[in-house]
Amino acid sequence: MAEELRYSCPTSIYDKFDRKGGDKFSTHYCPGCGHGQVHKFVAEAIDDFGMQDNTIFISPVGCSVFAFYYFDVGNVQVPHGRCPASATGLKRAHPDSLVIGYQGDGDLAAIGGNEILQAANRGENVTIFFVNNAIYGMTGGQMAPTTLIDMRTTTSPRGRSAANEGYPIHVCEMLASLDAPYYLERTALGSAKNNNKTRKAVRKAIQYQLDNKGFSLVEILSPCPTGWKMTPVDSTRFVLDKMASVFPLGVYRDGHELDLGHPRHRATPKAEDIPALLGVEGDETGLELPDHKVAIEEARYKFAGFGGQGVLLLGLVLSQAGMLARRQVSWIPSYGPEMRGGTANCSVTVSDDEIGSPLIDDPTALVAMNGPSLDKFGESVIPGGTIFWNSSMIEAGPKRGDVNSVPVPVNKIAEELGNPRVANMVMLGAILAHGSAISKEAAVAALPAVIASRPEMIQLNVKAIEAGMEAVKVS
């Protein structure tokens, strides 16, 4: 009786690629490209280790970025070269998750060269899969840091010259000169034997992370038929005959063979231990913290104004107060030319639950310290939200009728207090009086940490907060 053959893919790969355009059952990758094989090896390992629901897959710029369309796991897309830095933060914030960085040679060895060097040198407990095809495959076939001598690309049409463009960068050899990396291996695609070695290396690198061993990187020599202008068959020969002679295959570091005499990886502190490590225990602030936790489950603030109005510091005080009140907080500023005119801003979230992203597109409250800020962000506030606006500088408030409008003459009040620089604290008082995600006590307790260099200003800032609270009550 003939057996029925069944074909299946790992569950960590989508059955249908709904995130991409065009044919939902085919990938972006060119015929003969190695990315699909590497995807399969990684997905098989994720499945076998039972980590599909607890994996964070990081893909930066390049052909690597397409992994977002295919892996049915947690995905984070990052700017060019920033994968190791993002992996560091994600792993430290989620130490029980499997954090995988997936990078190409143009990304990892060029703009991300310092990022990978520093993450490896710290021994971060992450796994990096480095797909090396010696070319910028996604953007037109330009020369990459790993392009071979005499290899022709669109930016080295006569072939790479050591005198003109330098030599190919050997990533595994470079990282092996550091003490901290735990596991480094270079493998290749192109034959059953080499594919099997790559599959084993992928599994080992993931296993080491799950065992909390430290930094692991697998460099995979991979074909790029389109970028190389070769047939798929010829490109696999090029990998094994040419690339492997320049980039020797093998294990460059295995932690079992190295004893540094000290821990390779520092354990991530438990959440309950962090306040003590930061020196913000409740007894030291004088706060009975649970009593000062207000009812708002989550508040998303956008603070905006021109440079010099203290909008970033205003956000920092609110964030610090949220931490003292044992709430989840995030603070992210927006720097750039706006700091010198127009509108600078920061976003603050205070929540009872974990915060997925510090970016805020739909604030529950806007604090507009000048007219351009109200114009820029006024429409983004959710219906029923609140707009606090500086009536000392803005003649007319928000035109919307579906938000709460709270005018506060912060400049006038600050001048009456004798220092125009405390206008931001006046606005903070108005926010607290109107119903904030934090209490006045928490805000006052946060001041010493935020303005530590000017302790003489604390009492004036407290007076400004109280004046802002009183102004809202009077109005």
C-alpha positions as a Markdown table, in Angstrom:
| # | Residue | x | y | z |
|---|---|---|---|---|
| 1 | Met | 0.0 | 0.0 | 0.0 |
| 2 | Ala | 1.5 | 3.3 | -1.0 |
| 3 | Glu | 2.2 | 5.8 | 1.7 |
| 4 | Glu | 0.6 | 9.3 | 1.4 |
| 5 | Leu | 3.3 | 12.0 | 1.4 |
| 6 | Arg | 2.5 | 15.1 | 3.4 |
| 7 | Tyr | 4.3 | 18.3 | 3.1 |
| 8 | Ser | 4.2 | 21.0 | 5.7 |
| 9 | Cys | 6.1 | 24.1 | 6.8 |
| 10 | Pro | 7.0 | 25.1 | 10.4 |
| 11 | Thr | 4.1 | 26.7 | 12.3 |
| 12 | Ser | 6.4 | 29.7 | 13.0 |
| 13 | Ile | 6.0 | 30.5 | 9.3 |
| 14 | Tyr | 2.7 | 31.8 | 8.0 |
| 15 | Asp | 0.7 | 29.5 | 5.8 |
| 16 | Lys | -0.4 | 32.5 | 3.8 |
| 17 | Phe | 1.6 | 35.8 | 3.6 |
| 18 | Asp | -1.2 | 38.3 | 4.1 |
| 19 | Arg | 1.2 | 41.1 | 5.1 |
| 20 | Lys | 2.8 | 41.3 | 1.7 |
| 21 | Gly | 1.3 | 42.5 | -1.6 |
| 22 | Gly | 0.8 | 40.4 | -4.7 |
| 23 | Asp | 0.7 | 36.6 | -4.5 |
| 24 | Lys | 0.0 | 35.6 | -0.9 |
| 25 | Phe | 1.7 | 32.2 | -1.3 |
| 26 | Ser | 5.1 | 33.2 | -2.7 |
| 27 | Thr | 7.9 | 35.1 | -1.1 |
| 28 | His | 9.8 | 38.2 | -2.2 |
| 29 | Tyr | 13.0 | 36.3 | -2.6 |
| 30 | Cys | 14.6 | 35.6 | -6.0 |
| 31 | Pro | 15.0 | 32.0 | -7.3 |
| 32 | Gly | 18.1 | 30.6 | -5.7 |
| 33 | Cys | 18.3 | 33.1 | -2.8 |
| 34 | Gly | 19.4 | 31.7 | 0.5 |
| 35 | His | 17.0 | 33.6 | 2.7 |
| 36 | Gly | 14.2 | 31.1 | 2.3 |
| 37 | Gln | 16.4 | 28.3 | 3.5 |
| 38 | Val | 17.6 | 30.2 | 6.5 |
| 39 | His | 14.0 | 31.1 | 7.4 |
| 40 | Lys | 13.1 | 27.4 | 7.4 |
| 41 | Phe | 16.0 | 26.5 | 9.6 |
| 42 | Val | 15.2 | 29.2 | 12.1 |
| 43 | Ala | 11.5 | 28.5 | 12.1 |
| 44 | Glu | 12.1 | 24.8 | 12.6 |
| 45 | Ala | 14.2 | 25.5 | 15.7 |
| 46 | Ile | 11.7 | 28.0 | 17.1 |
| 47 | Asp | 9.0 | 25.3 | 16.8 |
| 48 | Asp | 11.1 | 22.5 | 18.2 |
| 49 | Phe | 12.1 | 24.6 | 21.2 |
| 50 | Gly | 8.5 | 25.5 | 21.8 |
| 51 | Met | 9.2 | 29.3 | 21.6 |
| 52 | Gln | 6.8 | 30.5 | 18.9 |
| 53 | Asp | 4.7 | 32.5 | 21.3 |
| 54 | Asn | 7.7 | 33.9 | 23.1 |
| 55 | Thr | 10.0 | 34.9 | 20.3 |
| 56 | Ile | 10.9 | 38.4 | 19.2 |
| 57 | Phe | 12.3 | 38.5 | 15.7 |
| 58 | Ile | 14.2 | 41.7 | 14.8 |
| 59 | Ser | 14.7 | 42.6 | 11.1 |
| 60 | Pro | 16.4 | 45.7 | 9.9 |
| 61 | Val | 16.8 | 47.4 | 6.5 |
| 62 | Gly | 17.7 | 45.1 | 3.5 |
| 63 | Cys | 16.3 | 41.8 | 2.2 |
| 64 | Ser | 16.2 | 40.8 | 5.9 |
| 65 | Val | 13.3 | 43.2 | 6.5 |
| 66 | Phe | 11.0 | 40.9 | 4.5 |
| 67 | Ala | 11.1 | 38.4 | 7.4 |
| 68 | Phe | 8.2 | 40.4 | 8.9 |
| 69 | Tyr | 5.9 | 39.0 | 6.2 |
| 70 | Tyr | 6.8 | 35.4 | 6.8 |
| 71 | Phe | 7.5 | 34.7 | 10.5 |
| 72 | Asp | 4.5 | 34.1 | 12.7 |
| 73 | Val | 6.2 | 35.4 | 15.9 |
| 74 | Gly | 6.7 | 38.7 | 17.6 |
| 75 | Asn | 8.3 | 41.1 | 15.0 |
| 76 | Val | 10.2 | 44.3 | 15.4 |
| 77 | Gln | 11.5 | 46.3 | 12.4 |
| 78 | Val | 14.4 | 48.6 | 13.1 |
| 79 | Pro | 16.5 | 51.2 | 11.3 |
| 80 | His | 19.6 | 50.3 | 9.3 |
| 81 | Gly | 22.2 | 48.7 | 11.5 |
| 82 | Arg | 20.4 | 49.1 | 14.7 |
| 83 | Cys | 19.4 | 45.5 | 15.3 |
| 84 | Pro | 22.0 | 44.7 | 18.0 |
| 85 | Ala | 21.0 | 47.8 | 20.0 |
| 86 | Ser | 17.3 | 47.0 | 19.8 |
| 87 | Ala | 18.0 | 43.3 | 20.6 |
| 88 | Thr | 19.9 | 44.5 | 23.7 |
| 89 | Gly | 16.9 | 46.5 | 25.0 |
| 90 | Leu | 14.3 | 43.9 | 24.1 |
| 91 | Lys | 16.2 | 41.1 | 25.8 |
| 92 | Arg | 16.9 | 43.0 | 29.0 |
| 93 | Ala | 13.2 | 44.1 | 29.1 |
| 94 | His | 12.0 | 40.5 | 28.3 |
| 95 | Pro | 14.7 | 38.2 | 29.6 |
| 96 | Asp | 12.5 | 35.1 | 29.2 |
| 97 | Ser | 11.9 | 35.7 | 25.5 |
| 98 | Leu | 13.9 | 34.4 | 22.6 |
| 99 | Val | 15.4 | 37.5 | 20.9 |
| 100 | Ile | 16.7 | 36.8 | 17.4 |
| 101 | Gly | 18.5 | 39.4 | 15.2 |
| 102 | Tyr | 18.4 | 38.7 | 11.5 |
| 103 | Gln | 20.9 | 40.9 | 9.5 |
| 104 | Gly | 22.6 | 41.1 | 6.1 |
| 105 | Asp | 26.2 | 42.0 | 5.4 |
| 106 | Gly | 25.4 | 45.5 | 4.2 |
| 107 | Asp | 23.4 | 46.1 | 7.4 |
| 108 | Leu | 25.6 | 44.4 | 10.0 |
| 109 | Ala | 29.1 | 45.0 | 8.7 |
| 110 | Ala | 28.6 | 48.5 | 7.4 |
| 111 | Ile | 26.4 | 51.0 | 9.2 |
| 112 | Gly | 25.8 | 48.5 | 12.0 |
| 113 | Gly | 29.5 | 47.6 | 12.5 |
| 114 | Asn | 29.9 | 49.4 | 15.8 |
| 115 | Glu | 26.5 | 48.1 | 17.0 |
| 116 | Ile | 27.4 | 44.5 | 16.5 |
| 117 | Leu | 30.9 | 45.0 | 18.0 |
| 118 | Gln | 29.6 | 46.6 | 21.2 |
| 119 | Ala | 26.7 | 44.1 | 21.7 |
| 120 | Ala | 29.2 | 41.2 | 21.3 |
| 121 | Asn | 31.7 | 42.9 | 23.6 |
| 122 | Arg | 29.0 | 43.2 | 26.3 |
| 123 | Gly | 28.1 | 39.5 | 25.9 |
| 124 | Glu | 24.4 | 40.3 | 25.4 |
| 125 | Asn | 22.3 | 37.2 | 25.7 |
| 126 | Val | 20.9 | 37.4 | 22.1 |
| 127 | Thr | 21.2 | 35.4 | 18.9 |
| 128 | Ile | 22.3 | 37.0 | 15.6 |
| 129 | Phe | 21.9 | 35.3 | 12.3 |
| 130 | Phe | 24.2 | 37.1 | 9.8 |
| 131 | Val | 23.4 | 36.3 | 6.1 |
| 132 | Asn | 26.5 | 37.2 | 4.2 |
| 133 | Asn | 26.0 | 37.3 | 0.4 |
| 134 | Ala | 28.8 | 39.9 | -0.2 |
| 135 | Ile | 26.6 | 42.5 | -1.8 |
| 136 | Tyr | 23.7 | 44.9 | -1.2 |
| 137 | Gly | 21.1 | 42.7 | -2.7 |
| 138 | Met | 18.0 | 44.7 | -2.0 |
| 139 | Thr | 19.0 | 48.2 | -3.3 |
| 140 | Gly | 20.7 | 47.4 | -6.6 |
| 141 | Gly | 23.8 | 45.2 | -6.1 |
| 142 | Gln | 26.2 | 47.7 | -4.7 |
| 143 | Met | 29.5 | 46.8 | -3.1 |
| 144 | Ala | 29.2 | 45.7 | 0.5 |
| 145 | Pro | 31.8 | 45.4 | 3.3 |
| 146 | Thr | 32.2 | 41.7 | 2.6 |
| 147 | Thr | 32.4 | 42.0 | -1.2 |
| 148 | Leu | 35.4 | 39.9 | -2.4 |
| 149 | Ile | 38.5 | 41.3 | -4.1 |
| 150 | Asp | 38.0 | 41.7 | -7.9 |
| 151 | Met | 34.2 | 41.0 | -7.4 |
| 152 | Arg | 32.2 | 43.3 | -9.7 |
| 153 | Thr | 29.2 | 45.2 | -8.4 |
| 154 | Thr | 27.3 | 48.3 | -9.5 |
| 155 | Thr | 29.6 | 50.5 | -7.5 |
| 156 | Ser | 32.7 | 48.6 | -8.3 |
| 157 | Pro | 32.2 | 47.8 | -12.0 |
| 158 | Arg | 35.9 | 47.0 | -12.5 |
| 159 | Gly | 36.0 | 44.8 | -9.4 |
| 160 | Arg | 36.8 | 45.6 | -5.8 |
| 161 | Ser | 40.3 | 46.8 | -5.4 |
| 162 | Ala | 42.2 | 46.5 | -2.1 |
| 163 | Ala | 44.0 | 49.8 | -2.9 |
| 164 | Asn | 40.8 | 51.7 | -3.6 |
| 165 | Glu | 38.0 | 50.0 | -1.6 |
| 166 | Gly | 40.0 | 48.0 | 1.0 |
| 167 | Tyr | 39.6 | 44.4 | 2.0 |
| 168 | Pro | 36.5 | 42.4 | 2.8 |
| 169 | Ile | 35.6 | 42.5 | 6.5 |
| 170 | His | 35.8 | 39.2 | 8.4 |
| 171 | Val | 33.1 | 39.5 | 11.0 |
| 172 | Cys | 33.6 | 36.2 | 12.9 |
| 173 | Glu | 37.3 | 36.7 | 13.1 |
| 174 | Met | 36.8 | 40.3 | 14.4 |
| 175 | Leu | 34.3 | 39.2 | 17.0 |
| 176 | Ala | 36.5 | 36.3 | 18.0 |
| 177 | Ser | 39.1 | 38.8 | 19.2 |
| 178 | Leu | 36.8 | 39.9 | 22.0 |
| 179 | Asp | 36.5 | 38.1 | 25.3 |
| 180 | Ala | 32.7 | 38.1 | 25.8 |
| 181 | Pro | 31.1 | 36.3 | 22.8 |
| 182 | Tyr | 30.0 | 32.8 | 23.7 |
| 183 | Tyr | 29.5 | 31.2 | 20.3 |
| 184 | Leu | 30.6 | 32.2 | 16.8 |
| 185 | Glu | 30.4 | 30.0 | 13.8 |
| 186 | Arg | 30.5 | 30.5 | 10.0 |
| 187 | Thr | 28.6 | 28.1 | 7.8 |
| 188 | Ala | 27.4 | 28.1 | 4.2 |
| 189 | Leu | 24.5 | 27.2 | 2.0 |
| 190 | Gly | 24.8 | 25.3 | -1.3 |
| 191 | Ser | 25.1 | 21.6 | -0.6 |
| 192 | Ala | 23.3 | 19.0 | 1.6 |
| 193 | Lys | 26.3 | 18.8 | 3.9 |
| 194 | Asn | 26.7 | 22.5 | 4.4 |
| 195 | Asn | 22.9 | 23.1 | 4.7 |
| 196 | Asn | 22.9 | 20.5 | 7.5 |
| 197 | Lys | 25.8 | 22.2 | 9.3 |
| 198 | Thr | 23.9 | 25.5 | 9.1 |
| 199 | Arg | 20.8 | 23.9 | 10.5 |
| 200 | Lys | 22.8 | 22.6 | 13.5 |
| 201 | Ala | 24.5 | 25.9 | 14.0 |
| 202 | Val | 21.1 | 27.7 | 14.1 |
| 203 | Arg | 19.8 | 25.3 | 16.7 |
| 204 | Lys | 23.0 | 25.6 | 18.8 |
| 205 | Ala | 22.9 | 29.4 | 18.8 |
| 206 | Ile | 19.2 | 29.4 | 19.9 |
| 207 | Gln | 19.9 | 26.8 | 22.6 |
| 208 | Tyr | 22.8 | 28.8 | 24.0 |
| 209 | Gln | 20.5 | 31.8 | 24.4 |
| 210 | Leu | 17.8 | 29.7 | 26.1 |
| 211 | Asp | 20.5 | 28.4 | 28.5 |
| 212 | Asn | 21.5 | 32.1 | 29.2 |
| 213 | Lys | 25.0 | 31.6 | 27.9 |
| 214 | Gly | 25.5 | 35.0 | 26.3 |
| 215 | Phe | 26.1 | 36.4 | 22.8 |
| 216 | Ser | 25.9 | 34.0 | 19.8 |
| 217 | Leu | 26.3 | 34.8 | 16.1 |
| 218 | Val | 26.1 | 32.5 | 13.1 |
| 219 | Glu | 27.4 | 33.9 | 9.9 |
| 220 | Ile | 25.9 | 32.1 | 6.9 |
| 221 | Leu | 27.5 | 32.4 | 3.4 |
| 222 | Ser | 24.5 | 32.7 | 1.1 |
| 223 | Pro | 23.9 | 33.0 | -2.7 |
| 224 | Cys | 22.5 | 36.1 | -4.3 |
| 225 | Pro | 22.0 | 35.0 | -8.0 |
| 226 | Thr | 20.3 | 38.3 | -9.1 |
| 227 | Gly | 22.8 | 40.6 | -7.5 |
| 228 | Trp | 25.7 | 38.5 | -8.8 |
| 229 | Lys | 24.1 | 38.1 | -12.2 |
| 230 | Met | 24.5 | 34.3 | -12.0 |
| 231 | Thr | 22.2 | 31.3 | -12.4 |
| 232 | Pro | 21.1 | 29.7 | -9.1 |
| 233 | Val | 23.4 | 26.7 | -9.7 |
| 234 | Asp | 26.4 | 28.9 | -10.5 |
| 235 | Ser | 25.8 | 31.0 | -7.4 |
| 236 | Thr | 25.9 | 28.0 | -5.1 |
| 237 | Arg | 29.2 | 27.1 | -6.6 |
| 238 | Phe | 30.5 | 30.6 | -6.1 |
| 239 | Val | 29.5 | 30.4 | -2.4 |
| 240 | Leu | 31.4 | 27.1 | -1.8 |
| 241 | Asp | 34.4 | 27.7 | -4.1 |
| 242 | Lys | 35.0 | 31.4 | -3.9 |
| 243 | Met | 33.4 | 32.8 | -0.8 |
| 244 | Ala | 34.4 | 30.0 | 1.5 |
| 245 | Ser | 38.0 | 30.4 | 0.5 |
| 246 | Val | 37.9 | 34.0 | 1.6 |
| 247 | Phe | 35.7 | 33.4 | 4.6 |
| 248 | Pro | 36.8 | 30.1 | 6.0 |
| 249 | Leu | 34.0 | 28.0 | 7.4 |
| 250 | Gly | 34.1 | 26.6 | 11.0 |
| 251 | Val | 33.6 | 27.4 | 14.7 |
| 252 | Tyr | 35.4 | 30.5 | 15.8 |
| 253 | Arg | 34.3 | 30.4 | 19.4 |
| 254 | Asp | 32.4 | 27.9 | 21.5 |
| 255 | Gly | 31.9 | 28.8 | 25.1 |
| 256 | His | 32.7 | 25.3 | 26.3 |
| 257 | Glu | 36.3 | 25.9 | 25.2 |
| 258 | Leu | 36.7 | 29.3 | 26.9 |
| 259 | Asp | 36.9 | 30.0 | 30.6 |
| 260 | Leu | 37.2 | 33.7 | 31.5 |
| 261 | Gly | 36.9 | 33.1 | 35.2 |
| 262 | His | 33.9 | 35.4 | 35.6 |
| 263 | Pro | 30.2 | 35.4 | 34.6 |
| 264 | Arg | 29.5 | 36.1 | 30.9 |
| 265 | His | 26.1 | 37.5 | 31.4 |
| 266 | Arg | 24.5 | 39.5 | 34.1 |
| 267 | Ala | 21.1 | 38.3 | 35.2 |
| 268 | Thr | 18.3 | 40.8 | 34.6 |
| 269 | Pro | 17.0 | 42.3 | 37.9 |
| 270 | Lys | 13.4 | 41.4 | 38.9 |
| 271 | Ala | 10.8 | 44.1 | 38.6 |
| 272 | Glu | 10.3 | 44.3 | 42.4 |
| 273 | Asp | 14.1 | 44.9 | 42.9 |
| 274 | Ile | 14.4 | 47.8 | 40.5 |
| 275 | Pro | 13.1 | 50.6 | 42.9 |
| 276 | Ala | 15.8 | 49.7 | 45.4 |
| 277 | Leu | 18.5 | 49.7 | 42.7 |
| 278 | Leu | 17.4 | 53.1 | 41.6 |
| 279 | Gly | 17.2 | 54.4 | 45.2 |
| 280 | Val | 13.5 | 55.4 | 45.0 |
| 281 | Glu | 12.1 | 53.3 | 47.8 |
| 282 | Gly | 8.7 | 54.5 | 49.1 |
| 283 | Asp | 10.1 | 55.2 | 52.6 |
| 284 | Glu | 12.9 | 57.5 | 51.2 |
| 285 | Thr | 10.4 | 59.7 | 49.3 |
| 286 | Gly | 8.0 | 59.8 | 52.2 |
| 287 | Leu | 5.2 | 58.6 | 49.9 |
| 288 | Glu | 2.5 | 56.1 | 50.9 |
| 289 | Leu | 2.6 | 55.1 | 47.3 |
| 290 | Pro | -0.5 | 52.9 | 47.0 |
| 291 | Asp | -2.6 | 55.7 | 48.4 |
| 292 | His | -1.6 | 58.1 | 45.7 |
| 293 | Lys | -2.4 | 55.9 | 42.7 |
| 294 | Val | -5.3 | 57.5 | 40.9 |
| 295 | Ala | -8.1 | 55.8 | 39.1 |
| 296 | Ile | -7.0 | 56.5 | 35.5 |
| 297 | Glu | -5.8 | 53.2 | 34.0 |
| 298 | Glu | -3.8 | 54.7 | 31.1 |
| 299 | Ala | -3.1 | 58.3 | 30.1 |
| 300 | Arg | -1.2 | 59.3 | 27.0 |
| 301 | Tyr | 0.3 | 62.8 | 27.1 |
| 302 | Lys | 1.8 | 64.8 | 24.3 |
| 303 | Phe | 3.8 | 67.8 | 25.6 |
| 304 | Ala | 4.7 | 70.4 | 23.0 |
| 305 | Gly | 6.2 | 73.9 | 22.8 |
| 306 | Phe | 9.2 | 75.8 | 21.5 |
| 307 | Gly | 12.7 | 75.1 | 22.7 |
| 308 | Gly | 13.2 | 76.8 | 26.1 |
| 309 | Gln | 9.7 | 76.3 | 27.5 |
| 310 | Gly | 10.7 | 73.1 | 29.4 |
| 311 | Val | 8.3 | 70.7 | 27.7 |
| 312 | Leu | 10.8 | 67.8 | 27.8 |
| 313 | Leu | 11.4 | 68.4 | 31.5 |
| 314 | Leu | 7.7 | 68.6 | 32.1 |
| 315 | Gly | 7.4 | 65.1 | 30.6 |
| 316 | Leu | 10.3 | 63.9 | 32.7 |
| 317 | Val | 8.6 | 65.0 | 35.9 |
| 318 | Leu | 5.4 | 63.3 | 35.0 |
| 319 | Ser | 7.3 | 60.1 | 34.1 |
| 320 | Gln | 9.4 | 60.1 | 37.3 |
| 321 | Ala | 6.2 | 60.6 | 39.3 |
| 322 | Gly | 4.6 | 57.7 | 37.6 |
| 323 | Met | 7.6 | 55.5 | 38.5 |
| 324 | Leu | 7.4 | 56.6 | 42.1 |
| 325 | Ala | 3.8 | 55.6 | 42.1 |
| 326 | Arg | 4.8 | 52.1 | 40.8 |
| 327 | Arg | 3.1 | 52.6 | 37.5 |
| 328 | Gln | 4.3 | 51.6 | 34.0 |
| 329 | Val | 5.7 | 54.7 | 32.2 |
| 330 | Ser | 7.5 | 55.7 | 29.0 |
| 331 | Trp | 9.0 | 59.0 | 27.9 |
| 332 | Ile | 10.3 | 59.7 | 24.4 |
| 333 | Pro | 11.4 | 63.1 | 23.2 |
| 334 | Ser | 11.5 | 64.6 | 19.7 |
| 335 | Tyr | 14.8 | 66.4 | 18.9 |
| 336 | Gly | 15.8 | 68.2 | 15.8 |
| 337 | Pro | 15.5 | 71.6 | 14.2 |
| 338 | Glu | 12.2 | 72.1 | 16.0 |
| 339 | Met | 14.2 | 72.7 | 19.2 |
| 340 | Arg | 15.3 | 76.1 | 17.7 |
| 341 | Gly | 11.8 | 77.3 | 16.8 |
| 342 | Gly | 8.4 | 75.9 | 16.0 |
| 343 | Thr | 7.5 | 72.9 | 18.2 |
| 344 | Ala | 9.5 | 70.5 | 20.2 |
| 345 | Asn | 7.7 | 67.7 | 21.9 |
| 346 | Cys | 7.8 | 64.6 | 24.0 |
| 347 | Ser | 5.3 | 61.8 | 24.6 |
| 348 | Val | 4.6 | 60.3 | 28.0 |
| 349 | Thr | 2.4 | 57.2 | 28.8 |
| 350 | Val | 1.4 | 56.3 | 32.3 |
| 351 | Ser | -0.4 | 53.0 | 32.6 |
| 352 | Asp | -1.3 | 50.1 | 34.8 |
| 353 | Asp | -0.3 | 47.7 | 32.1 |
| 354 | Glu | 2.9 | 47.1 | 30.1 |
| 355 | Ile | 3.5 | 49.7 | 27.4 |
| 356 | Gly | 4.1 | 48.3 | 24.0 |
| 357 | Ser | 5.5 | 51.4 | 22.3 |
| 358 | Pro | 6.6 | 54.8 | 23.6 |
| 359 | Leu | 5.2 | 56.4 | 20.4 |
| 360 | Ile | 1.9 | 58.2 | 20.7 |
| 361 | Asp | -0.3 | 58.9 | 17.8 |
| 362 | Asp | -3.6 | 59.4 | 19.7 |
| 363 | Pro | -2.9 | 61.2 | 23.0 |
| 364 | Thr | -5.6 | 61.4 | 25.6 |
| 365 | Ala | -4.2 | 64.8 | 26.5 |
| 366 | Leu | -2.3 | 67.5 | 24.7 |
| 367 | Val | -0.3 | 70.2 | 26.5 |
| 368 | Ala | 0.3 | 73.0 | 24.0 |
| 369 | Met | 2.6 | 75.7 | 25.2 |
| 370 | Asn | 2.5 | 77.7 | 22.0 |
| 371 | Gly | 0.3 | 78.1 | 18.9 |
| 372 | Pro | 2.3 | 76.0 | 16.5 |
| 373 | Ser | 2.0 | 73.1 | 18.9 |
| 374 | Leu | -1.7 | 73.4 | 19.1 |
| 375 | Asp | -1.9 | 73.6 | 15.3 |
| 376 | Lys | 0.3 | 70.5 | 14.8 |
| 377 | Phe | -1.1 | 68.2 | 17.4 |
| 378 | Gly | -4.6 | 69.5 | 18.2 |
| 379 | Glu | -6.4 | 67.2 | 15.8 |
| 380 | Ser | -4.6 | 64.0 | 17.1 |
| 381 | Val | -6.3 | 64.1 | 20.6 |
| 382 | Ile | -8.9 | 61.4 | 21.0 |
| 383 | Pro | -12.6 | 62.5 | 21.2 |
| 384 | Gly | -13.4 | 63.2 | 24.8 |
| 385 | Gly | -9.7 | 63.9 | 25.5 |
| 386 | Thr | -8.3 | 67.1 | 27.0 |
| 387 | Ile | -6.2 | 70.0 | 25.5 |
| 388 | Phe | -4.4 | 72.2 | 28.0 |
| 389 | Trp | -3.3 | 75.3 | 26.2 |
| 390 | Asn | -1.1 | 78.3 | 27.2 |
| 391 | Ser | -3.6 | 81.2 | 27.0 |
| 392 | Ser | -0.7 | 83.6 | 27.7 |
| 393 | Met | 0.6 | 82.9 | 24.1 |
| 394 | Ile | -2.3 | 81.4 | 22.3 |
| 395 | Glu | -5.2 | 83.8 | 21.5 |
| 396 | Ala | -7.8 | 81.2 | 20.5 |
| 397 | Gly | -8.1 | 77.7 | 21.9 |
| 398 | Pro | -8.9 | 74.5 | 20.0 |
| 399 | Lys | -11.7 | 74.7 | 17.5 |
| 400 | Arg | -12.9 | 71.2 | 18.2 |
| 401 | Gly | -16.0 | 70.7 | 20.2 |
| 402 | Asp | -15.4 | 67.1 | 21.1 |
| 403 | Val | -12.5 | 67.7 | 23.5 |
| 404 | Asn | -12.2 | 69.4 | 26.9 |
| 405 | Ser | -10.5 | 72.7 | 26.5 |
| 406 | Val | -8.5 | 74.0 | 29.5 |
| 407 | Pro | -6.8 | 77.4 | 29.1 |
| 408 | Val | -4.0 | 78.2 | 31.5 |
| 409 | Pro | -2.1 | 81.6 | 31.5 |
| 410 | Val | 1.1 | 79.9 | 32.5 |
| 411 | Asn | 3.5 | 82.7 | 31.5 |
| 412 | Lys | 1.5 | 85.3 | 33.5 |
| 413 | Ile | 1.4 | 83.1 | 36.6 |
| 414 | Ala | 5.1 | 82.3 | 36.3 |
| 415 | Glu | 6.0 | 86.0 | 36.1 |
| 416 | Glu | 3.9 | 86.7 | 39.2 |
| 417 | Leu | 6.0 | 84.1 | 41.0 |
| 418 | Gly | 9.1 | 85.9 | 40.0 |
| 419 | Asn | 10.6 | 83.4 | 37.5 |
| 420 | Pro | 9.2 | 82.9 | 33.9 |
| 421 | Arg | 11.1 | 79.6 | 33.7 |
| 422 | Val | 8.6 | 77.8 | 36.0 |
| 423 | Ala | 5.8 | 78.2 | 33.5 |
| 424 | Asn | 6.0 | 74.5 | 32.7 |
| 425 | Met | 5.4 | 73.6 | 36.4 |
| 426 | Val | 2.4 | 75.9 | 36.4 |
| 427 | Met | 1.1 | 73.8 | 33.5 |
| 428 | Leu | 1.8 | 70.6 | 35.5 |
| 429 | Gly | -0.3 | 71.9 | 38.4 |
| 430 | Ala | -3.2 | 72.5 | 36.0 |
| 431 | Ile | -2.9 | 69.0 | 34.7 |
| 432 | Leu | -2.9 | 67.6 | 38.2 |
| 433 | Ala | -5.9 | 69.6 | 39.3 |
| 434 | His | -7.9 | 68.6 | 36.2 |
| 435 | Gly | -7.5 | 64.9 | 36.9 |
| 436 | Ser | -4.2 | 63.3 | 36.2 |
| 437 | Ala | -2.7 | 59.9 | 36.1 |
| 438 | Ile | -0.5 | 60.9 | 39.0 |
| 439 | Ser | -1.1 | 62.8 | 42.3 |
| 440 | Lys | 0.4 | 66.1 | 43.5 |
| 441 | Glu | 2.4 | 64.2 | 46.1 |
| 442 | Ala | 4.0 | 62.0 | 43.5 |
| 443 | Ala | 4.9 | 65.0 | 41.3 |
| 444 | Val | 6.5 | 66.9 | 44.2 |
| 445 | Ala | 8.4 | 63.8 | 45.2 |
| 446 | Ala | 9.7 | 63.5 | 41.6 |
| 447 | Leu | 11.2 | 67.0 | 41.5 |
| 448 | Pro | 14.5 | 66.3 | 43.4 |
| 449 | Ala | 15.5 | 63.5 | 40.9 |
| 450 | Val | 14.6 | 65.6 | 37.8 |
| 451 | Ile | 16.2 | 68.9 | 38.8 |
| 452 | Ala | 19.0 | 67.5 | 41.0 |
| 453 | Ser | 21.4 | 70.1 | 39.7 |
| 454 | Arg | 19.2 | 73.0 | 41.0 |
| 455 | Pro | 18.0 | 72.0 | 44.5 |
| 456 | Glu | 17.3 | 75.6 | 45.3 |
| 457 | Met | 14.6 | 75.6 | 42.7 |
| 458 | Ile | 12.5 | 72.8 | 44.2 |
| 459 | Gln | 10.4 | 75.0 | 46.5 |
| 460 | Leu | 9.7 | 77.5 | 43.7 |
| 461 | Asn | 8.6 | 74.7 | 41.5 |
| 462 | Val | 6.3 | 73.4 | 44.2 |
| 463 | Lys | 4.8 | 76.9 | 44.4 |
| 464 | Ala | 4.3 | 76.9 | 40.7 |
| 465 | Ile | 2.6 | 73.5 | 40.7 |
| 466 | Glu | 0.2 | 74.8 | 43.5 |
| 467 | Ala | -0.4 | 78.0 | 41.5 |
| 468 | Gly | -1.3 | 76.1 | 38.4 |
| 469 | Met | -3.7 | 73.9 | 40.4 |
| 470 | Glu | -5.4 | 77.0 | 41.9 |
| 471 | Ala | -5.7 | 78.6 | 38.5 |
| 472 | Val | -7.7 | 75.7 | 37.2 |
| 473 | Lys | -9.9 | 75.6 | 40.3 |
| 474 | Val | -10.7 | 79.3 | 40.0 |
| 475 | Ser | -11.5 | 79.1 | 36.3 |
